[in-house]
Amino acid sequence: MSDYVLRCEMFAPVPVEEAFAVFQNPYNLAAITPPWLGFKVLRDDLTMRKGLEIDYTIRWMGIGMRWKTLITDYNPPYFFIDEQARGPYSMWRHKHTFESVAGGTKVSDEVVYRLPLGPLGDIAHWAMVDRQLRQIFGYRQKTLPGLIGGDRLGYRMSPVEIARATAGVPAWA
């Protein structure tokens, strides 16, 4: 059973507070998730904070499943961490970081995750999960400028990188 690390970054030509505001709104998850996942938040009274639990459903390969996320750390407007409390992964920890830089904000995502089923999970990662996560985060990068605002031509995106965590997981995870 392997741990994997997904990383991607974008530059948004807006102040850090504006970029953070879009990401901290749990209801924006549906707008930045590909339609084929059928993402739906199950409650309508959520306010971001440490300890918040977010229940939602997704459809993966036609199979409906519930996912519960727990916000384990929250330091606006600099970062927050969400962790899967229930869902398809053995582990999923996602750190969202926001850094004020010249002309805007650098938004960084780092996800440490593990699939269930040991070696079979590694095979599933190779066969489909890696590709699907790249598609999901790529879609997200394409749709975020419409939510965040500012000059659309000013956005820059890094490729979505996924690697086996051979040197261990990041200290925050």
TABELPE-V703144 format. One record per residue. RES is the residue in three letters. PHI is phi as a letter, one per 40 degrees, with the letter a starting at -180 (* if undefined). OMEGA is omega in radians with two decimals (* if undefined). BURIAL is b if it has 16 or more other ideal C-beta (glycine too) atoms within 10 Angstrom, else e. Layout:
res phi omega burial
RES PHI OMEGA BURIAL
RES PHI OMEGA BURIAL
This chain:
res phi omega burial
MET * -3.06 e
SER b 2.94 e
ASP c 3.12 b
TYR b 3.10 b
VAL b 3.06 b
LEU b 3.10 b
ARG b 2.96 b
CYS a -3.13 b
GLU b 2.98 b
MET a 3.00 b
PHE b 3.10 b
ALA b -3.09 b
PRO c 3.12 b
VAL b 3.08 b
PRO c -3.08 e
VAL d -3.12 b
GLU c 3.14 e
GLU c 3.12 b
ALA c -3.13 b
PHE c -3.10 b
ALA d 3.13 b
VAL c -3.09 b
PHE c -3.07 b
GLN c 3.11 b
ASN c -3.08 e
PRO d -3.10 b
TYR c 3.07 e
ASN c 3.11 b
LEU d -3.13 b
ALA c -3.11 e
ALA c -3.09 e
ILE b 3.11 b
THR b -3.13 b
PRO d -3.12 b
PRO d -3.10 e
TRP c 3.08 e
LEU c 3.10 b
GLY f -3.05 e
PHE c 3.12 b
LYS a 3.02 e
VAL c -3.01 b
LEU c 3.11 e
ARG b -3.13 e
ASP b -3.10 e
ASP b -3.03 e
LEU c 3.01 b
THR b -3.06 e
MET c 3.09 b
ARG a 3.04 e
LYS c -3.13 e
GLY g 3.13 e
LEU c 3.01 b
GLU b -3.14 e
ILE b 3.09 b
ASP b 3.08 e
TYR a 3.09 b
THR b 3.01 e
ILE b 3.02 b
ARG b 3.13 e
TRP b -3.10 e
MET f 3.10 e
GLY g -3.10 e
ILE b 3.10 e
GLY c 3.08 e
MET a 3.10 e
ARG c 3.12 e
TRP b 3.06 b
LYS b 3.11 e
THR b 3.07 b
LEU b 3.05 e
ILE c -3.04 b
THR c 3.07 b
ASP a -3.03 e
TYR a -3.11 b
ASN b -3.08 e
PRO c -0.10 e
PRO c -3.00 b
TYR c 3.12 e
PHE a 2.86 b
PHE a -3.13 b
ILE b 3.01 b
ASP b 3.13 b
GLU b 3.05 b
GLN c 3.04 b
ALA c 3.08 e
ARG a 3.13 e
GLY i -2.99 e
PRO c -3.10 b
TYR c 2.98 b
SER c 3.09 e
MET a 3.05 b
TRP a 3.08 b
ARG b -3.01 b
HIS b 3.09 b
LYS b 3.08 b
HIS b -3.10 b
THR b -3.11 b
PHE b -3.09 b
GLU b 3.08 b
SER c 3.12 e
VAL b -3.12 e
ALA d 3.07 e
GLY g 3.14 e
GLY i -3.02 b
THR b 2.96 b
LYS c 3.13 b
VAL b -3.11 b
SER b 3.04 b
ASP b 3.03 b
GLU b -3.11 b
VAL b 3.01 b
VAL b -3.08 b
TYR a 3.11 b
ARG a 3.08 b
LEU c 3.07 b
PRO c 2.99 e
LEU g 3.02 e
GLY f -3.10 e
PRO c 3.09 e
LEU c 3.06 e
GLY c 3.09 b
ASP c 3.09 b
ILE c 3.10 e
ALA c 3.11 e
HIS c -3.14 b
TRP c -3.04 e
ALA c -3.05 e
MET a -2.99 e
VAL c 3.11 b
ASP d -3.12 b
ARG c -3.12 e
GLN c 3.11 e
LEU c 3.07 b
ARG c 3.11 b
GLN c -3.11 e
ILE c -3.12 b
PHE c 3.03 b
GLY c 3.08 e
TYR c 3.14 b
ARG d -3.14 b
GLN c -3.14 b
LYS c -3.06 e
THR c -3.08 e
LEU d 3.13 b
PRO d 3.11 b
GLY c 3.11 e
LEU c -3.06 e
ILE c -3.14 b
GLY g -3.08 e
GLY g -3.11 b
ASP c -3.10 e
ARG d -3.14 e
LEU c -3.11 e
GLY c -3.12 e
TYR c 3.03 b
ARG b -3.11 e
MET b 2.99 b
SER c 3.00 e
PRO c 3.05 e
VAL c -3.13 b
GLU b 3.09 e
ILE b 3.13 b
ALA a 3.01 e
ARG c -3.11 e
ALA c -3.06 e
THR c -3.12 e
ALA c -3.10 e
GLY g -3.12 e
VAL c 3.12 b
PRO d -3.07 e
ALA d -3.10 e
TRP c -3.06 e
ALA c * b
